[in-house]
């Protein structure tokens, strides 16, 4: 399994890109940095997009993606997420007001985009991958995922504050290679992190104590752009790696 970091920040500045990961060139996790990083040919190879939740920094490139790939693929790109996220996109994004409804463009029989929802907590197929979902702790419904191709498994937390169900699921997994774990604000902004459903280095340390799989690599993402350097300093004593743009891994 190949993982490429297209975006690993909780927002954007010239040297930061919003959350987006690419697995094996065909599956995107979140869509904060698709059209801003991938060339057209690479974009047309993305068959599936798995969204953790509906917040703008995780979905913002979806409209522009549909605009550049329309008519260039034999089958639609399938967008997968829990029901709350899919319903939000239908109502507020692909609604023929904010953006055209590309689930019917160019035709209903051959659309550019297909939306597929599932119940949070379900195990589903996304392309060739098996995906286990679990609700985490965030102001809107947000899911963490364990993604497996049958040989290798990786996990992503989604946006979350301190949580329980995620760790129960992760501790049940065998041979988990990597966990992509959010950490957003420095310790001095603990109140803001708590209100907005995010982790700080302080709460990250507490969450890691809930994780039994010591051989699994923990890689941090969603660092808020104004605090990247401060956060790197504050997590330096923890057994984690801070992701960088364009990092590529094979597991």
Buried (B, 14 or more C-beta within 10 A) or exposed (E): BEBBBBBBBBBBEEEBBBBBBBBBEEBBBBBBBBBBBBEEEEBBEBBBBBBBBBBEBBBBBBBBBBBBBBEEBEEBBBBBBBEBBBBBBBEEBBEEEEBBBBBBBEEEEEBBBBBBBBEBEBEBEBBEBBBBBBBBBBEEBBBBBBBBBEEBBBBBBBBBBBBEBBBEBBEEBEEBBBBBBBBBBBBEBBEBBBEBBBBBBBBBBEBBEBBEBEEBBBBBBBBBBBBBEBBEEBBEEBEBEBBEBEBEBEB
